[in-house]
Amino acid sequence: MTQPDRPDPGHFLVQPTSRVEARRLVRRVVLAVFGLAGLGLALLGGGFAVFVESLSRQDTEFGRPVDGIAALTGGAERIGDALMVLEEGRAKRLLISGVGAPVTEKALIRQAGHADLFLCCVDLGREALNTVGNAVETAAWVRRNNYKSLLLVTSNYHMPRAMVELRRHLKDVHIIPHPVITDAVSVTNWWRDPALFRLLFTEYLKYLASEVRSRVIPDNPKTRAPA
């Protein structure tokens, strides 16, 4: 009488072991991915905290004379601060970078005053559409005037990124930051204001992108020669 086939004992030894090892491998991969993601988030959060803290410690060299001033558009306070420095006689000329095509000089004078300064010592830059464009436009203006020192006027939260972009093109020019601080963007209690948090965190990500770009593309040859 023929006996029925018996299962191979090796079948029960190999298959379960293989499945266990596969599960262990998947578990290790998942844990590694979550671990790296957690580390990345921790580094990002820590860097953001340092970034915000640095904004509260920004300062400028008040009273120091410079060759030129560059005010980046984005707030009326920026132009007002730049005009005050120019009125004090601490600079030769002022560039307002990033002026929109519909904005006329008369409109700026109505907003900021100082018509006499606009007539003699203010240049309007209309080519820049963003911070990168501000840096290129300002660098060309500085080279054209053969300036060796520059006062950069922009909002305090925007200053770190603006400095990175401008230093890519003006390594031989002394750039002095003049951060403009407004009540609307007070970094003292930023965690209590969701809109302010989004503004600062978005600016932090843009700042990181500028830092990376400055290392990959450290200079723009077009801004070396006078425009």
C-alpha positions, 0 to 999 in steps of 0.5 A: 500500500502506497503511503501518502507523501509527507511534507518536507521538514525543511519547508517548515524550517526555511520559510518561517525563518525567511519571513521573520528575517524579511519582517525584521529588515522592513522594521529596521528600514522603517525605524531608520527612515523615521529616525532620520526624519526625526533628526532632520526635523530636530535640526531644522527646528533648532536652526530655526530657533537660532535664526529667530534668536539672531534677529533679536540681536541684530545691530548696525554701526550707527553714525558711520559714514558710507559711500552708498545706501541700498534700500530694498523695497518691501516696506515704507519704513525701509525707504524712510530709514535710508532717506534719514541716513542720506539726509544726515550726510553719511552717504553719497547716494541712495539706491532704492532697488526693486521699484515697480514699473507703475510706481513713479518718483512723484509717488515715492516723494509723496509717500516718503518726502525729501523731494530735494534728496530725490532730485540730487541723490536718489536712484531708482532700480526697476529691474529687480523682482526678488532678493536675488534680483536686488543683489544683482541690481545693487552690485551693478550700481555699486560697481558703477559708482566705484563704492567701497562701502555700502549700508544695506537697509531692509527688514530685520527678518529679511536681512540675513538672506539679503546679506548672503545674496549681496555678499556673493557679488560684492566680496570686496565691498564692506556691507553694513546691515541696517535692519528695520524693525517694525511693531508688526514683525516683533520677534519677541513673542513670535510663537503666539502669532501663527501668521508671524510664525509662517512669515519667519519660518518661510524666510528661514527656509529661503535663507537656507536656500540662499546659503546653499546657492551661495556655496554652489554658485559663489559669484556672478561674473556679470557683476564684477565689471561696471554696468 
